[in-house]
């Protein structure tokens, strides 16, 4: 199934999403260089090679295993008239808004589940094992977790009957937001306080990457900050402060999380 939302730009949906992703990555990487928040625990070069290697592996496996992506599922659901929003008589803009917000909640819920269900935590700990948090950490998800995440999205898109444009916007914004809130960027305190009323900021998400269990199990949002406040999983600041806090997982405070093969095999290791 061909996606045609952005033919007028000479790009298909995947190319448009990739352009937004790469543009956001470059902007955040530049801001990290100009306005860094924390010193690094491991050399950046090796970590970035590992984290980029993981996302490239993810992309290859998704293309090999998944014949369709969430926007394709949305297009098909729309053609078949499946899903709640296809059964309701409401304006198109409202369908897009509802789908965007509900899909954001779905990702928050998936993230929560990945922490509380042991088999999913085994996969998700690959992301948390990174001993630094910067824009490249947003790329670091185990391929099996990525495939399961796609299946999770498929279910929600079908249940909602989410419009294809809403799915495109959600995916593009989610990717950009993840790059933003993982970035090692020092925002002015006032700006951070204002932004986190709506979206997850780097300081807010950095708490989630602390080795302190209470902090690790907080601030699950990737885009909208409302869910953590609503469900009582919000922690404003790390106990040790942003400069002194330890990032990663306690059992893996070594150079191993910076290694590609070690990171891919992490879910299958016994501590």
WOCOR-V34816 format. One record per pair of residues at least 12 apart in sequence whose ideal C-beta (glycine too) atoms are under 6 Angstrom apart, sorted by the first residue. I is the first residue (numbers start at 0). J is the second residue. D is the distance in whole Angstrom. If there is no record, write none. Layout:
# WOCOR-V34816
i=I j=J d=D
i=I j=J d=D
This chain:
# WOCOR-V34816
i=0 j=71 d=5
i=2 j=70 d=6
i=4 j=167 d=6
i=12 j=70 d=6
i=12 j=167 d=6
i=16 j=171 d=5
i=19 j=171 d=5
i=20 j=174 d=5
i=23 j=175 d=4
i=23 j=178 d=5
i=24 j=178 d=6
i=27 j=134 d=4
i=27 j=178 d=5
i=27 j=182 d=4
i=28 j=134 d=5
i=30 j=184 d=5
i=31 j=133 d=6
i=31 j=182 d=6
i=31 j=183 d=5
i=31 j=184 d=6
i=34 j=184 d=5
i=34 j=185 d=5
i=35 j=183 d=6
i=36 j=183 d=5
i=36 j=184 d=6
i=36 j=185 d=4
i=37 j=183 d=6
i=39 j=131 d=5
i=40 j=130 d=5
i=40 j=131 d=5
i=41 j=130 d=5
i=41 j=131 d=6
i=41 j=257 d=5
i=45 j=257 d=5
i=46 j=257 d=5
i=47 j=135 d=5
i=49 j=257 d=6
i=49 j=259 d=5
i=50 j=135 d=4
i=50 j=138 d=5
i=50 j=139 d=5
i=52 j=259 d=5
i=53 j=139 d=5
i=54 j=138 d=4
i=56 j=142 d=6
i=57 j=142 d=5
i=57 j=145 d=5
i=60 j=142 d=5
i=65 j=149 d=6
i=69 j=152 d=5
i=69 j=156 d=5
i=69 j=166 d=5
i=70 j=163 d=5
i=70 j=166 d=5
i=70 j=167 d=6
i=72 j=153 d=5
i=72 j=156 d=5
i=73 j=156 d=5
i=73 j=161 d=5
i=73 j=163 d=4
i=73 j=166 d=4
i=74 j=163 d=5
i=76 j=157 d=5
i=76 j=160 d=5
i=81 j=160 d=6
i=82 j=157 d=6
i=82 j=159 d=5
i=82 j=160 d=2
i=83 j=159 d=6
i=83 j=160 d=6
i=84 j=159 d=6
i=84 j=160 d=4
i=85 j=160 d=4
i=94 j=162 d=5
i=95 j=162 d=6
i=95 j=164 d=6
i=95 j=165 d=4
i=98 j=159 d=5
i=98 j=161 d=4
i=98 j=165 d=4
i=99 j=165 d=5
i=99 j=169 d=5
i=101 j=159 d=6
i=102 j=169 d=5
i=103 j=222 d=5
i=103 j=223 d=5
i=105 j=155 d=4
i=106 j=221 d=6
i=107 j=219 d=5
i=107 j=220 d=5
i=107 j=226 d=4
i=109 j=151 d=5
i=110 j=219 d=4
i=111 j=219 d=5
i=114 j=216 d=6
i=121 j=266 d=4
i=122 j=141 d=5
i=122 j=143 d=5
i=122 j=144 d=4
i=122 j=266 d=5
i=125 j=141 d=4
i=125 j=262 d=6
i=125 j=265 d=5
i=126 j=139 d=5
i=126 j=140 d=5
i=127 j=248 d=5
i=128 j=247 d=6
i=128 j=248 d=5
i=128 j=251 d=5
i=128 j=256 d=4
i=129 j=256 d=6
i=130 j=246 d=6
i=130 j=247 d=4
i=130 j=256 d=5
i=131 j=246 d=6
i=132 j=181 d=6
i=132 j=205 d=6
i=132 j=208 d=5
i=132 j=246 d=5
i=133 j=183 d=4
i=134 j=178 d=5
i=134 j=181 d=6
i=134 j=182 d=5
i=136 j=181 d=5
i=137 j=177 d=4
i=137 j=178 d=5
i=137 j=181 d=4
i=173 j=222 d=6
i=176 j=221 d=6
i=176 j=222 d=4
i=177 j=221 d=5
i=180 j=199 d=5
i=180 j=201 d=5
i=180 j=204 d=4
i=182 j=201 d=5
i=184 j=201 d=5
i=195 j=224 d=5
i=198 j=224 d=6
i=199 j=220 d=5
i=199 j=224 d=5
i=203 j=218 d=6
i=206 j=218 d=5
i=206 j=234 d=5
i=206 j=237 d=5
i=208 j=246 d=5
i=209 j=237 d=5
i=209 j=244 d=5
i=210 j=245 d=5
i=210 j=249 d=5
i=214 j=234 d=6
i=214 j=237 d=6
i=217 j=232 d=5
i=217 j=234 d=4
i=219 j=232 d=6
i=250 j=270 d=6
